[in-house]
């Protein structure tokens, strides 16, 4: 081995270790240097040098630990920089949401821009650009903006961010990532919203520590799903895997926009809940409160609709349980609100239908990240290149 090869290999190892330390701090939150040493298996001096380099890059900060009764000098605590941020975007049928999310996995600012109609791709790009301009003062507080992550309610081609089909948005073959990048000057990555939500819950929410989980999100644009298998997202050959919203739940149901009959998202929908509640629109928190109040008050029409939707949802979850054998099913959006009305009901319904061996270890829970979930998931997409190569 010549000197040049040895130097190259050492640099590769250093870059790998740098990424490992940053990823730990980003995903676990503040960590003592001693904890980083234990988690990475590296020696203290190496970890110290890596933390110093990350601090010089402005990606982490070191703080003095809280006082303790332990003997000896306590280890400094390493925290991700909140001033390194990503922009997160979620276009929906009735609004476009833009947020600033820090490397500390916190949403620092959020703007929901109601459209009153389904925005075209070009209109969504214009809205996002305008909102970002309005966030300039907040962005000026950041030391680095890594780019934009977009959570799209539809099929997105991984390699170039082309929205192949977003039926509720009525988008087909839209080069959305490229157009948004051209309009804003930021690097843009886009992916399916539910897949990003699944990853966010796995890393920062109810799915922490779960290697196998299924996440379903219910929103104004229907029902999407993301699947984590063995700790890795299940994407399929082109990134379209996990479309549980188009699982057959009612062979006598209505025709879906996808062309099939009786899909989950035709039988279980936010629109139907809003209609029975006498509401035209509502954000997630408003719908949650109204639904809980109506059920608690004994509103027969609302209770009947909730019963109907939970029955069809259980059928879809039975299929997910039998096919993926997950440890956890996480429900977000209005699906989480339905589940929260009686947290024991869905597990009973699914256990009664699914294969006993697959259902015996299954837990069904509500997403913990609430309305932040898609913003955190989209930001994680934008942070990906930085986490993989902090020194680039």
N, C-alpha and C positions, 0 to 999 in steps of 0.2 A: 504494500500500500504506500503510495507516495504521499508527500506532505499535502498536496493540493486535495487529494481524495479524502484524506483524514480531516482536513479543515472543512470540506464540504459536508461530510457526514456529521461532524460536530455541530455545524450550523443548523443542519436539518433537525438534529436532536433538540437543540436549543429552541428552535421555532415550535417544535411539537410540545415541548414542556411549557413554553410561554402560553400557547393556546390552552393547554390543560389547566393551568393555574387560573387564567382569565375565565374559562368556562365554569370552573368550580365556584369562583367568587360571584359570577353573574347569576348562576342558577341556585346556589345555596344561600346567598346573601352574605353578610359580614362574617368572615372567618378569621380566627387567630392564625398567625403564621405557623404555630405548632400544629394546628389542625390541617393546614395545607401540606405540611411536611408528612404527616401521617397519611393523608388521603392520596398523595402522589407517590409516596415511597422514596422521594428524593431527600438528600441530606439538607440540613438547615441552611448551610451557606449557599447552596444552589437555589433553594426557595427564596432566600433573601435577595439574591442577585436578580432572580426573575421578577419578584415583586418590585424591586427598584426600577427595573426596565419598564414594567407596565406603568408604574407611577410616572416615570419620565415621559411616557407616551400619553399621559393624561387619562389613562383608562381606569386606574384604581387610585385610592388614597389609603394612607395608613393612619390609624387613630390609636390613641392610648386606650387600653381596655378599661372596663369598669373595675373598681377596686374589688379585690378578692382576699380571702384568708389563706390562700396558698402561699407556701414558702417559695422565695426566689422571685426574680424579676418576671412579671407576666409578659406573655408574648403579644406584640402589637397586633391589632385587628385590621384586616384588609377589607376594604369595602369598594364595590363598583362605583364608578363615577356617575352621579346623577346628571352631569352636564354633558355626557356623551349620549346623544339621543337619536331616535329614529322617528320618522313620520309614519303613522299608520292610517290606512284608509279602508272604509267599507261602504261601497255603493249599494243602496237598497232600492226597492220599488217606490219608496215614498220619501227618501232622504239620502244624503251623503254625509258620512261622518268622517272627520279627520281628527287625529289626536297626535300629541307629542308624548312619546314613551321613552323613559330613560333606560340606561344600561342596568339600572337598579330594578328593572321590571315594574316600575310604577308609572301610571298614567299621570303626566304632569299638567296636561291641558287637553280639552276636548271640545270640538264644535260639531254640533249636529245641524246640518243645513237642510230643512224640509223643502221638498220640491213640489209637493202637491200633485205630482204625476210621475210616471216612469221616465227617468232621465235617459236620454240616448248616451252612448259612450262618449261622443264629442261633448255633450253637455256636462257629463260627469267630470271630464277632464277640465273643462272651464271652471266648474264649481270648485274643484279641488285646488286649482291654481289660485283662485280668488281667496279661498279660505287660508291657504298657506301664506299668501301675502298679508292677510289680516293677523297672522300669528308671528309676524316678523319680530315684534318686540320680545315675545317669549323665546323665539329661536335665537335671538341675539344673546341670551343668557347661556346658551350652549357653547361648549368648546369645539364640538364636532357634531355634524349631522350626517349620519352614515348613509342615509337614503330613505326610500319609501317602500313600505311593504303594503300590499293590497290584498284584502280578504274579499274574494269575489263569490257571490252565490251562484256558482255554475262550474262548468268544466273548463279548466285552465291548462294549457300545454306548458309543462314545466320549463322546457328549454328556452322559450322566448316570451312567456307571459301572454300569449294570444288566448283570448277568451273564445273557446270553440263554440260553447253554447251556454248562455245564461237565460233560460227560457222565461223566467218571470221579469227579467229586465229587457227581454226581447233583443238580446245581443247575440249575434252569430258571427264567428270568425273576425272578431274585433282585435286588432293589434294594440290592446289597451296599454300594456306596460310601455311599449315603445312610444306611443303618443303622449303618455303622461311624462315620460322621461324627457321628451323633446320640449314639452310645455313648461316644465319646472326646472330642468337642469340637474335634477337629482337622479341617481341610479334608482331604478324601479324593479322590484321583483313582485310577482303576483302568483297566487295559488287559491285553491278552493277554500272558502271560509271555514267550513266545518273541519277540514283537515288541519287548518291552522289552530282552530279552537281546541281540537283534540290534543295537539302538541302543547298548547299553553296550559291546559289542565294537567297534562302529564308532568310538566316541568314545575308549575307554580301553584296548582290548585288541588282539586280533590283526587287527582290521579297520581300524585307524587308517590314514587315507590312502586307503582303498578307497572309491570312490564307488558301486560296484555289488557287493553281496555278498548271499549267502543264508546265514542262520543256522538251524541245526536243533538243537533241544534235546531230549534224551531223559531222561525222569524217571519217577517212579512213576505219574504221571498221563498217560503216553503220550508222543507226539512232537508238538512244536509247531514252527513255523517263522516266521521274520520275514525280510522281503525289503527291502533298501535299493536303490533305483534312482536313479542320479544324485545320490547323497548324501542322498536323502530317503526316509523310510519309505513303503513301499507299503501303504496301508491299505484301499483299496477304498472304496465309497460309505459304508459304515457302520462301517468299522474291522475287518472280518473277513477281509481278504485274507491269503494265505500259509499256508493250512491244508494243508501238504504231508504232514502225518501221515495224511491221508485220500486220498493219491495211490494209484492202483491199482498194485500190484506183483506180485500173484499172482491170476490169474483163477480159479484152482482153490482159492483160500484159504478161510478161514473167514469167517463173517459178522461184520461190525464192529458196534459199538453204534450207529454212525451210520446203519446200514441197508444199507450197501454191502458188497461182498465183496472180500476180499483187500487191505485197506488196509495201508499201510506200518506203522502202529502195531499191527496185529494180527500181523504177521509179524516185526517187530523190536521187542522189548520188554524192559524191565528185569526184569519178572517171570519171563520164560523164562530169563534169565541167572541170576537168583537161584536158580531151581529147579534148574538143572543144577549149580550150585555148592553145592547143599545148604544154602542160606541162606533164612531167612524174610524178612529185611529187612536193609538196610544203607544207610548214607549214601554219598555219591558217592566219598569217599576210600576207604572200606572195600571197596566194590565194585571200584574200580580196582585196589587191591592184591590182592584175591582172584583177580580175573580174570587179572592178569599172572602171579601165582604158579602158577595152574592150567595156563595155557598153557605157561609155561616148564618146568613139571614134566611136560609131555606127557600131560595128562589128555585122553583121546580124546573123551569125551562133551562136554567143554567146547569143545575145538577144533572139533568138528563143529558145535556150536551157533553158535560164532563165525563159522565159514565160511558157514553158512546165513544168518545175519543180515546179514553183510557183502554177500552176493550180492543180497539184496532191497534193502538200503540203496543199493547202487550203481545199481539200477534206478530208484529214486526220484531219486537225484542226477543221473542221466542226464536225466530229465524236467526237473528244475530247471535244468540246464545249457542244454538246448535252448530252454526257454521264456524264461529270464531273461538268458542270456549273461553270467553274473557273472564278475568278476575273481577272486572268492574265495568259497569255501564254508567256513563255520566250524561246527565240530561241538562241541556242549556236552553236559554230563551223561554218561550211559553211552555215548552215541554217540562222544564224544571218547575214552572209554576203549577202545572197540572199534578206533577208528582208530589209537590210539597203539600197539596191539599190533604193527602192521606199517604204518608211515606211507606206504609206497610202494604198498600194495596197492589201496586205494580209487581213487587217481588212475589206476592202470592199468585197473581194471575200468570206471571211468566213461569213460575215453578210448576204450576198446574199443567202447562202446555209443553214446556221444553223437556228434552231428554234429562232424566233425573241426574245422571252423572255429570252433565254439563252445568246444570243449575245449582248443584249442591254447594258450590263455593262462590257463587255469584253474589255480588252486591250491586244494588242500583241506588245511585246517589244524585243529588242535584249539584250542578257545577258550582264551584266556590268563587270563581272570579267574576260572576255576575255580568254586568254590562261592560266590564273591562275586557272580557275574554277575547273577543275578536281583535281588539286593539293590541293587546299583548301578543296574541298569536301572529298578527301581521307584522308587528315590530320585530318579533323573533326571526321572521323571515329576512327582514332587512339587516338584522345584526349578524346573520349567519356568516357572511364573508369575513367580517371583523373578528368574530370568535374563532374562525378557522385559521386566521393568519393575522394576529394582532400587529405585527411589525410591518405589514405590507403598506 
